[in-house]
Amino acid sequence: MGGLTNGEQTRMRLGLIEGDGIGPEVVRATREVVDEAFAAGGAGPVDWVPLAMGHTAIEEFGDPLPEPTLAALETLDAWILGPHDNASYAAEHRVGAPPGGAIRKRFGLFANIRPARVFPGVRAAATEMDLVIVRENSEGFYADRNMFSGSGEFAPAPDVALSVGVVTRQACARIAHEAFRLAAARRRHVTIVHKANVLPLTMGLFRDVCREVAHEYPGVRVDDEHVDAVAAHLVRAPADYDVLVTENLFGDILSDLAGELSGSLGLAASLNCSATQAMAQAVHGAAPTLAGHNRANPAALQLSAAMLLRWLGIRRNSTVAAHAAERIERAVAATFAAGIATTDLGGLASTGEFTEQVRARLHRW
């Protein structure tokens, strides 16, 4: 394994996957910020391992997610993934899971951690918000990852389509532990989000297993709500929430809602992880109409990279990675507070200008 040890000068090896659309631009901007954050702390540079995915991989390998990329990821502790635009791939390359989902399934990245917060200086529909949605990432109603073989979505007749939702005790328990551990380090409140009133077996199992896990965290307050009520509550009073834990589909929808309420999906960071590996991936897509125009907001992926470094700091006992994560988060927040933002947030800064402003602020701490 590449990665960090207690020796703080050990160089970190991170995979770098640019992807499609605005991917090369926001990934490049994120790499610059990560390198600057390490330099600001007096640490050696990161060893980046560039890997192909998406249209560039199709051109080189005839596959949007080629085996050489997957084999290289096996040797790394963590990687940064740019967005992919699988809707634009030729039909033969749209069979099966999209690249991001395939990577999550291949490496068992069962937890998707999606924070949403309001930054001073950013216009947002919510006045106060600082929450984290902990999304079960391996099963639920997502047909591309809830079966050992084949798909959970199928059509037995031309005018009939079926989808199988999978919920297991093991998956519910491990995502619940992630949520309660996270809440214990925050404001000590977990909300279990489900729809057990109409899906009593699947969502009832999810709710009940999360409740069982809660007994192991007596210092954390726990409640539960139906997903439709949570959607309304997020709009009305998002400050009431700390950590929300939910299944795959619900988590995907609610985190997009929370991201927009906090200002823009351009702020929506995300970490996919297991106990041993992690991947930084912004919530937003490839935005092909913006590609090449130096207008994309890189903040979501930069904040995702900070989450990745914090995860490495904990898992590898590295203060270097943890301090770099803290610098990035503070520098991005300070840049927003100074009124500097990209066009999706009502600002005038280009991708490059925003990144330069963040890099300059990394040396303040």
Secondary structure, 3 states (H helix, E strand, C coil): CCCCCCCCCCCCEEEEECCCCCHHHHHHHHHHHHHHHHHHCCCCCCEEEEECCCHHHHHHHCCCCCHHHHHHHCCCCEEEECCCCHHHCCHHHCCCCCHHHHHHHHCCCCEEEEEEECCCCCCCCCCCCEEEEEEECCCECCCCCCCCCCCCEEEEECCEEEECCECCHHHHHHHHHHHHHHHHCCCCEEEEEECCCCCCCHHHHHHHHHHHHHCCCCCCEEEEEEHHHHHHHHHHCHHHCCEEEECHHHHHHHHHHHHHHCCCHHHCCCEEECCCCEEEECCCCCCHHHCCCCCCCCHHHHHHHHHHHHHHHHHCCCHHHHHHHHHHHHHHHHHHHCCCCCHHHCCCCCHHHHHHHHHHHHHHC
